[in-house]
Amino acid sequence: MRLNDEQWRQLAPLLTGTEYSPGVRAKNNRLYIEAVLWVVTHQRAWRNLPPEFGRPFAAYMRFRRWNASGFWHQLAQAQLACCELRTMLGKIADHGDLYMQRAALRLARKANRIAYGEKNQATANRPEWGRTSPETSDSSLHWLGLVLSPEELAAAVES
């Protein structure tokens, strides 16, 4: 999806990285916004970004920084005359929220894998007679941790 000139005129003053902004200047903010729109509308991974938008990793890292700072939500809430532009920015903000949720789930799964690995190492050092039977082992908790939310997993452990 491409921004038309009127949409760009409304959006450009709100962006960081212009020649009047402190710090590093962006080479082409418009191209970057169009790259993000491409990823969001096509629902593709950043690595599949067409070469016309520049380096995928650079665009991805910039998206992460803007997302972490809440900049996408600021843009989505800006008073813009173009309804279509507000809708596009809202979709980008929603995509950023989904990205943050997925990242939190990845971290929770990683913590579960680490905890499960530490627990297995502790039981591996016990003598054979001290091990629990497969029916009472916590190996099923590992698999539950991969598919359940942390709250659901805590409820399953308590019961």
N, C-alpha and C positions, 0 to 999 in steps of 0.2 A: 504494500500500500504506500502510495506517495502522498506527500503533503502538497496541496496547491499553494500558490503564492500568497493568497489571502490568509490561509491558515498559518503559514510560516510567519507572516508579518505580525500576527497576533501572538505567536508563541515565542519568537526570537528574543524579545526583551526580557522574558521570564527565565531564560536559561543562563547557567553559569558557563564560564570558559570563554567569554567574549573578550575582545581586545581591551575592554575597560574593566574587566574583572581582575581582582588580585589573584596571584598564583599562576598556574599553568593555563595556557590558552588551548582550547580545542581547535583542531584543524578544520573540522566541518561539522558543526552541531546538527545541521539539517540532515546530513547523510546519516549521522548517528541515530537521530530520532526515527528516520525511515528504516534503519536496520532493526531497531527495537520493534517497530510496527510490523516488520516482515516476520520476525520471530514469533510475535504474539498472534498475528492473524493466521499464519501458516501452522502454528503449534509445532514448530520444529526445534531441534537442538541448535545451540549457538554454532556448533562445528559445521552445520549445514548452511550457514549464512553464505549467500552468493558473494563472489569476490568483488563485485561492484560496490559492496558496502564497506570494504576494508577488511582488516584483520579480525576474525571472529573472537579471538581471545581478548583483544583490546576492548571490543564492544561489550563482551560479557563482563569483564572486570569493571568497566565503567557503569554498566547496568547494576551490578552488585553494590557498588559504592553509592550510587544514587538511591537504590532501594533501601540500603541500610540507614541512610540519612533521612529517609521519608520524603525525599524530593519528588518522587512520582505522585505521592498523595497531595503534596503542595500544588503541583501542576494541575492535577485533576480537580482540585477545589478552587482553582483560580477562576475569576469572573471573565470568561472568554465569550465573545459574541457568537462564535461558531459552535452550534450544538454538536455537529459531527466531530469536531476537534475535542470537545469535552468528553464525548463518548469514547474516542480513541484513547485519550489519556486515562480515563477510568478503566479501560480494559488493560492498559499497561500496569496501572496500580494494582488491579486484581491479580494479574500475572505475577507481580512482585510479591504479593501476599502469599500466593500459592507456592512460589519459590521458597519463601521463608518457612512455610509449614513443612515442605518436603525436607528442607535442610534440618529442621528440628527433629523430624522423624529419623533421618539418617543418623543424627547424633545419638538419639535414644537407642537405636538398634546397635550402634557401635558400642555404647555403654553396656548393653545387654550381652553382646558377644564377649566383651572383655571380662565382665563379671562371671559369665558362664565358663570362660577359659580358666579364670583363677580358681573357681570352685572345682573344676575338673582336675586341675593340677593338685589341689589339696587332697582330693579323694584318691588320686593316682598314687600318692605316697603312702597311703595307709595299707596295712597288710590285707590280704585277700579276705580274711575272716571278718574284717571290720567294714567292709563295703556294704552299701545298701543294695537291696535287690532291685532289678530293673523296674518293678512295679512301683517302688517308692522313690525312685531317683528323680532328680530335678531336670533330667534331659528334656522332658516335655515343656518345661518352663522356657527353655531356650527357643523352641519352635513357637510357642505362644508369644514370646517377646518379639518375634519377627512379624507377626500379623496383628497383634493387639496394640492398642494405645497404651501408654504407661499407666493410665488410671485403670483400664480394664485388666491389665496384667497384675496390678497390685490387688485388685478385687479377687482375681483367680488364685493368687498365692494365699490370701487370707482364708479362703473357703476350703 
